[in-house]
Amino acid sequence: SSNISFQIPKKTFVSLKVTDIKGVEIAELAGSEFAKGKHAVEFDSNNLAGGIYFYTLKADNLVASKKMILH
């Protein structure tokens, strides 16, 4: 498993989803309001094949995607 960390400047709704290389949603890790500050969400990747995956964080006006490689 992996931890995905993020920080938000104020209380807001946060969406955090993991997709495969084809854009198919694998998991929704967050979909609720979070308080201002630093947060970490655990992603259990034990049942996934090795490869490239992406996680996308949406909060307020921010949308950020990052790549992760599972071995």
C-alpha positions, 0 to 999 in steps of 0.5 A: 500500500501507499500513502498519498499526501496533500495539503489544503489551505482551507476546509473544502470538499476533496475528491481523490481518485485513482485511474489506470493508464486507460483512464478507468477508475480503480478507486475513490480514496476521498470524496468528502470535506477535509479540514485545512492542513496536511492529510494522508490517504492510504491506497491499498494497491495489493490487488492491482497488477504492476504498471502505471496508474494516476491519481487525481486530486480535486479541491476548490479550483485545484485539479492535480494529477500525478503518476505512480508506478506499481511493481 
